[in-house]
Amino acid sequence: MSIRESPDCRAFVLRLGERVRRLRNMQHLTQIELGRRAKMDRRVITSVEQGEHPPSMGTLYALAQALAVSVSCLMPMDAEGAVRGVEPQPLPLERCLDLDYMGMPDD
């Protein structure tokens, strides 16, 4: 079984799609409006939100830019927490939409 077919990958892709959908809804955007901002077809947005397949890095970057968030805000878990051995938690969506948050820890 390939990594793309694994249950962990499937769950990750589904949670990622849910975060994209929630961020889009929090900004009162339709899939068509988000697609225009991201310069992609609405069908791609639907595919990502429904977790049909893992999106490419280019797609993630375009969606993050269109939603005015960092790519890490789209991720369903905090990678830094996983590295520290802490149970990974997703970044709060409200924090992702904070215009002062740049996705980097304060010095």
C-alpha positions as CSV (number, residue, x, y, z in Angstrom):
1,M,0.0,0.0,0.0
2,S,1.4,3.4,-0.9
3,I,1.5,6.3,1.6
4,R,-1.4,8.0,-0.3
5,E,-3.5,4.9,0.4
6,S,-2.8,4.7,4.1
7,P,-5.6,5.5,6.6
8,D,-3.3,8.1,8.3
9,C,-2.9,10.0,5.0
10,R,-6.6,9.8,4.2
11,A,-7.5,11.1,7.6
12,F,-4.9,13.9,7.3
13,V,-6.3,15.0,3.8
14,L,-9.8,14.9,5.1
15,R,-8.9,17.2,8.1
16,L,-6.9,19.5,5.9
17,G,-10.0,19.9,3.6
18,E,-12.2,20.6,6.6
19,R,-9.8,23.4,7.7
20,V,-9.8,24.9,4.2
21,R,-13.6,24.8,4.2
22,R,-13.9,26.3,7.7
23,L,-11.4,29.1,6.8
24,R,-13.3,29.9,3.6
25,N,-16.6,30.0,5.5
26,M,-15.2,32.2,8.3
27,Q,-14.3,34.7,5.5
28,H,-17.8,34.4,4.0
29,L,-16.4,33.2,0.6
30,T,-18.0,30.8,-1.8
31,Q,-15.9,28.2,-3.5
32,I,-16.1,30.2,-6.7
33,E,-14.8,33.3,-5.0
34,L,-12.0,31.4,-3.3
35,G,-11.2,29.8,-6.7
36,R,-10.9,33.2,-8.3
37,R,-8.6,34.4,-5.6
38,A,-6.4,31.3,-5.8
39,K,-6.6,31.3,-9.7
40,M,-8.0,27.8,-9.8
41,D,-11.2,26.1,-10.8
42,R,-14.0,25.7,-8.2
43,R,-13.7,21.9,-8.8
44,V,-10.2,22.0,-7.3
45,I,-11.6,23.8,-4.2
46,T,-14.3,21.2,-3.9
47,S,-11.8,18.3,-4.3
48,V,-9.6,19.7,-1.6
49,E,-12.4,20.4,0.8
50,Q,-13.9,16.9,0.3
51,G,-10.4,15.3,0.8
52,E,-10.6,13.5,-2.6
53,H,-6.8,13.5,-3.0
54,P,-3.7,15.1,-1.4
55,P,-3.3,18.6,-2.8
56,S,0.0,19.6,-4.2
57,M,2.3,22.1,-2.5
58,G,1.4,24.6,-5.2
59,T,-2.3,24.2,-4.5
60,L,-1.7,24.6,-0.8
61,Y,0.3,27.7,-1.3
62,A,-2.3,29.3,-3.6
63,L,-5.1,28.5,-1.2
64,A,-3.1,29.9,1.8
65,Q,-2.4,33.1,-0.2
66,A,-6.1,33.4,-1.3
67,L,-7.2,32.9,2.3
68,A,-4.5,35.3,3.6
69,V,-3.1,32.7,6.0
70,S,0.2,30.8,6.3
71,V,0.4,27.3,4.8
72,S,0.8,26.0,8.3
73,C,-2.7,27.2,9.1
74,L,-4.1,24.8,6.6
75,M,-2.3,21.9,8.2
76,P,-4.5,19.9,10.6
77,M,-1.6,19.6,13.1
78,D,1.2,21.7,14.6
79,A,4.4,20.2,13.1
80,E,6.5,22.0,15.7
81,G,4.6,20.2,18.5
82,A,5.3,16.9,16.9
83,V,9.0,17.7,16.7
84,R,9.0,18.5,20.4
85,G,7.3,15.2,21.3
86,V,4.1,17.0,22.2
87,E,0.8,15.7,20.9
88,P,0.4,17.7,17.7
89,Q,-2.6,20.1,17.7
90,P,-3.9,22.2,14.9
91,L,-3.4,25.9,15.0
92,P,-6.6,27.6,16.1
93,L,-8.3,29.0,13.0
94,E,-9.0,32.3,14.8
95,R,-5.2,32.7,15.2
96,C,-4.7,32.0,11.5
97,L,-7.0,34.9,10.6
98,D,-5.2,37.3,12.9
99,L,-3.5,39.7,10.6
100,D,-0.5,40.2,13.0
101,Y,0.2,36.4,13.0
102,M,2.9,35.6,10.6
103,G,3.3,31.9,11.4
104,M,6.6,32.4,13.2
105,P,7.2,32.4,17.0
106,D,8.1,35.7,18.6
107,D,11.8,36.3,19.4
